[in-house]
Amino acid sequence: MADMSPLFNRRTPRDHLVTLIRKPGCHLCDDAQVVIEKVCADLGVRWEQKDITQDPELHEKYWEQIPVVLVDGRQHTFWRVNEDRLRKALAD
């Protein structure tokens, strides 16, 4: 079977998933959510949020870094979300 053209294997922004790991009462988390909501709405990307206080594994891994943003399960950033950098990550 012939190889498919790379054009057929390209991901679109809609294929990504952004995850915001946050905790209640965190103003940096609120700021991060505003950026994520805007970028994801503009690009048609799915996003979700997880509460670090409800997940012992996330708490152990990220408690010093929240808010943490994952793109497709991999850490993208923490503390502050740069809108342009997130857009670029989702365009790849």
KARAUR-V843810 format. One record per residue. NEAR is the number of other ideal C-beta (glycine too) atoms within 10 Angstrom. D_FIRST is the distance of its C-alpha to the first C-alpha in Angstrom with 1 decimal. Layout:
near->NEAR d_first->D_FIRST
near->NEAR d_first->D_FIRST
This chain:
near->3 d_first->0.0
near->4 d_first->3.8
near->7 d_first->6.6
near->8 d_first->8.9
near->8 d_first->12.3
near->7 d_first->14.9
near->6 d_first->17.0
near->7 d_first->15.0
near->8 d_first->15.7
near->9 d_first->19.3
near->11 d_first->22.0
near->11 d_first->24.9
near->17 d_first->28.4
near->11 d_first->28.3
near->11 d_first->25.8
near->19 d_first->28.5
near->15 d_first->31.4
near->23 d_first->34.7
near->21 d_first->37.1
near->22 d_first->40.8
near->25 d_first->42.7
near->23 d_first->46.3
near->18 d_first->49.7
near->9 d_first->52.5
near->8 d_first->55.1
near->14 d_first->53.0
near->8 d_first->53.6
near->15 d_first->50.7
near->20 d_first->48.4
near->11 d_first->49.8
near->14 d_first->49.2
near->25 d_first->45.6
near->18 d_first->45.0
near->11 d_first->46.3
near->18 d_first->43.8
near->22 d_first->40.9
near->14 d_first->41.8
near->13 d_first->42.1
near->21 d_first->38.9
near->21 d_first->36.8
near->10 d_first->38.5
near->12 d_first->37.9
near->16 d_first->34.2
near->11 d_first->33.5
near->20 d_first->32.7
near->12 d_first->33.6
near->18 d_first->36.3
near->12 d_first->38.4
near->15 d_first->41.4
near->16 d_first->42.5
near->14 d_first->46.1
near->23 d_first->46.6
near->14 d_first->49.8
near->10 d_first->48.0
near->13 d_first->45.3
near->9 d_first->46.7
near->8 d_first->43.4
near->19 d_first->43.1
near->15 d_first->46.8
near->9 d_first->46.6
near->14 d_first->43.7
near->20 d_first->44.7
near->13 d_first->48.4
near->8 d_first->49.6
near->13 d_first->46.9
near->21 d_first->47.0
near->25 d_first->45.8
near->24 d_first->42.4
near->26 d_first->39.3
near->19 d_first->35.8
near->18 d_first->32.7
near->13 d_first->29.8
near->7 d_first->32.0
near->8 d_first->32.7
near->14 d_first->36.2
near->17 d_first->36.5
near->17 d_first->40.3
near->17 d_first->43.6
near->14 d_first->47.1
near->11 d_first->46.5
near->22 d_first->43.5
near->13 d_first->42.9
near->13 d_first->41.6
near->8 d_first->40.0
near->14 d_first->38.2
near->23 d_first->36.9
near->17 d_first->35.6
near->10 d_first->33.8
near->19 d_first->32.2
near->24 d_first->31.0
near->11 d_first->29.7
near->9 d_first->27.3
